Amino acid sequence: MINAKVEALRYTPTHAASAKLPNVGNRTLDYRPAIDGIRAVAVVAVILYHLDPHILTGGFIAVDLFYVISGFLITRIIVRDMHMRNFSLRVFIVRRFRRIFPALLATVAITFIVACFVMPPPDLKRTAVSAAAAVLSVSNLYFWHSAGYFDADAITKPLLHTWSLGVEEQFYLIWPLLMLAVWRLFGKRFGTTMAVLFVTSLLASQFVLINHPNAAFYLMPLRIFEFAIGAGLAVVAVPAATRLTANLAYLAGISLIVGPVILYTTATPFPGFAVVLPCVGAALLIWGADASDLAVILSNRPTRFVGKISYSLYLVHFPVVVLFRFMHAGPLTGLDMVGLAAVTFVLGLALYYSVERPFRQGLIGKRFSWRPAGLAITAVLVIPLLAATSLTYLRNGWPERLPPELRNIIAPVASQQEDYWANAYEADKPFSGTGTSVYVIGNSFAVDTYYSLKDIPGLDPRIDGTSGYQCYALHRLLPGYQLDCERNFGYLASNMHARTADVIVIHERWAPEVPPEEYSRQLTTAIDHLRSINPHARLVIIGPRATYNERPVYERVLEYGKLQGVNQYLAGFYAVPFERMQQIDDWLRGFSDSHGVSYVSPLQLMCKNQICPVVTPTGKIIYWDGAHWTLDGDQYFAQLLIDSGVAGKVFRPADK
């Protein structure tokens, strides 16, 4: 039973080993000021990064420093208790529960309550799901399937940062069992175990990163090597640092942390090999802390204090930033950031002294355990929150809160977004043979084109999930997706739709940072490839369209508060200046003409006087985020293609 000490897996001491504690890296379990110093650096870095990624472009590595510390501390505790024949799985889990869960639950509950007042229904619906995932310790799994950490709309998810706690909580569940198994089966060969875990997990992380970066980022097994770095420091008999080696280790450790914090960006393939540097930096600081003359850098009283409250600061900082953005129009100013940092510090202090510290030190719930009373208390706190989040999800974020005019146009957005991807791909469905067969390839923008073409009579469009992944224009610029793209090109050679379609359509994001000469090379390769497998098909390129920054369009519509004039208002939030969009549009048109490819310009069809619509003339939202169209938006574009004559001219076989 989990309630009992693990008698069967206890280490039975032999010879002199029973008389003393294990080496544990030549360290006792005394307090280490440097650890709080590292925590302070980490939490400040991530707060600044979330206030403005341009301040510290690599501030996202903060979580990895926490993982090294956790691996070090938790492993020392487990090994010590096992050696003293005093390890209890129940006690370990309860201590971890006290350390993490009460403050997390308080943060999630308050965040959800505030979100009910400031978030539009679609965002509140997603926040409700993420709140339940956080409480159930599966945030990382939820966001793995629903959001990239570096996605543009990450700033609309106030509980996105809880993914790291999901990883840590899952680590706490498997780690003591692994340590017990190693102790019993392999006779304390912890150093070898840490080395194997480090190498295996790191190589797996790097391999998965190439093709599935979200999985590499969010999944606990692919982060184990970070914990193993700290754990290895705890169990391997590392020689004690001399004054010289401690100073060198301190300088190297600080450099290995500060360098990535400043130099890494969202373009850095991460985690994989890139995360090893800051993790090793943290380990060097822990190892050299006791003997270094430079220890004051991280061990002074103010820094240690920030480190002590770092968990509470980490919990509150992202909800503060995200919820403020829902209440505040426009980008954050310098004054906004200073104010948010101050609010974060005050709320972090409040959470630390009112929840985290009392529960962790047993000042509240001192008798809490896995006994029925303790479980009942937990249920009383958790079940109402889960019920509220479930009901919010089922009610689509409570659109009743909105004025009727806005309610009618916002309400369909959430359901349309859920159906958007699920209903798009029909790879196994052959062309019907009753209309013009159209095969759409590209990235996620191609899905919009597919839905629009479905609404045009006489067309028989198809699309599938392996047709492209930003491959046709960008695959050499995105090393993380190269293998996917190579497979996609090979797939097209035998693909039924690609070989038999009357029309093949390419629609990409057309990133403004890509120089025309690179586009020219890639598109020429794509066109030659497609013509080699289907020489009779008409090729069509769909040009750029307006996209919007930071927040979904419907949030801006709610922010504006009325439909009249909303298109002009949203023109102030273009993700790419209209002039740059027009340059790309003109270049693609010229390229298409010179290569015998038909061209369709959404800018020309949709926009007038540099104003592009976000709401249709009938009052329906065109975008469900800042870039992708709703089904209403797809229907609107389809009607523009029909009314302009483009549909009949372009989307027909080449010989007609």
MOSULKA-V250304 format. One line per field, one symbol per residue. ss: DSSP state (A for helix, B for strand, O for the rest). phi: phi as a letter, one per 30 degrees, with the letter a starting at -180 (. if undefined). psi: psi as a letter, one per 40 degrees, with the letter a starting at -180 (. if undefined). A space follows every 10 residues. Layout:
ss = ???
phi = ???
psi = ???
This chain:
ss = OOOOOOOOOO OOOOAAAAAO OOOAAAOOOO OOAAAAAAAA AAAAAAAAAA AOOOOOOOAA AAAAAAAAAA AAAAAAAAAA AAAOOOOOAA AAAAAAAAAA AAAAAAAAAA AAAAAAAAOO AAAAAAAAAA AAAAAOOOAA AAAAAAOOOO OAAAAAOOOA AAAAAAAAAA AAAAAAAAAA AAAAAAOOOA AAAAAAAAAA AAAAAAAAAA AOAAAAAAOA AAOAAAAAAA AAAAAOOOOO OOAAAAAAAA AAAAAAAAAA AAAOOOOOOO OOOAAAAAAA AAAAAAAAOO OOOOOAAAAO AAAAAAAAOA AAAAAAAAAA AAAAAAAOOO OOOAAAAAAA AAAAAAAAAA AAAAAAAAAA OOOOOOOOOO OAAAAAAAAA AAAAAAAAAA AAAAOOOOAA AOOAAAAAAA AAAAAAAAAA AAOOOOOOOO OOOOOBBBBB BBOAAAAAAA AAAAOOOOBB BBOOOOOOOO AAAAOOOOAA AAAAAAAAAA AAAAOAAAAA OOBBBBBOOO OOOOOAAAAA AAAAAAAAAA AAAOOOOBBB BBOOOOOBOO OOAAAAAAAA OOOOOAAAAA AAABOOOAAA AAAAAAAAAA AAAAOOOBBB OAAAAAOBOO BOOOBOOOOO BOBOOOOOBO AAAAAAAAAA AAAAOAAAAA OOOOOO
phi = .ddcddddcd dcdbhdddcb ddehiibccd dceddddddd eddddddddd daeddbdcdd deeddddddd edddddddde ddddhbdbdd dedddddedc dedddddddd ddddedcccd eddddddddd dddddcibed dddecbaddc dddedccdce ddeddedddd dddcdddddd ddedcbiidd dddddddddd dddddddded cbeddddcde edcedddddd ddddcddded dddddddddd ddddddcded edcdbdddeb dhddddeddd eddddddcdd cddcedeccd ddddddddcd dddddddded ddddddcbdi ddcededddd dddedddded dddcbededd didbiecdad dedddddddd dddedddddd ddddchihde dcdeededcd edddddddde ddcddbdccd ddicaddbcc bkcddddede ddddccejcb dbabdcdlbh ddcbddcbed cededddddd dddcdedddc ddbcccbbdh dddddeddee dddddddddd ddcadcddcb ccddbdbbci bedddddddd iaddiddddd ddbedbeeed eddddddddd ddddcicdbb cedddccbhi ccdcbdecic ddccbcbcdd dddddddedd ddddideddc cbedcc
psi = ideiigddei hhiibedeei iidfffiifi hhdddddddd dddddddddd dheedgdfee eddddddddd dddddddddd dddefehhdd dddddddddd dddddddddd dddddddeii dddddddddd dddddeffdd ddddeehide idedeegeed eedddddddd dddddddddd dddddeffgd dddddddddd dddddddddd dgddddddhd deeddddddd ddddehghii hidddddddd dddddedddd dddiaeehhh caddeddddd dddddddedd eieedddeei dddddddded dddddddddd ddddddehii ihiddddddd dddddddddd ddddcddddd eedifdehae iddddddddd dddddddddd ddddefegee eiiddddddd dedddddded ddedhfdehi ideeahhhhh iaaddddddd ddddehieig iiiieedigf ddeedeegde eddddddddd dddehdddee idhhhhhidg hdehiddddd dddddddddd ddegeeihhh hhaiihiiid iidddddddd eidhedddde eefhdhiddd dddddddddd dddeefhihh hdddddihfe hiiehidefh hdieaediii dddddddddd dddeeddddd giide.
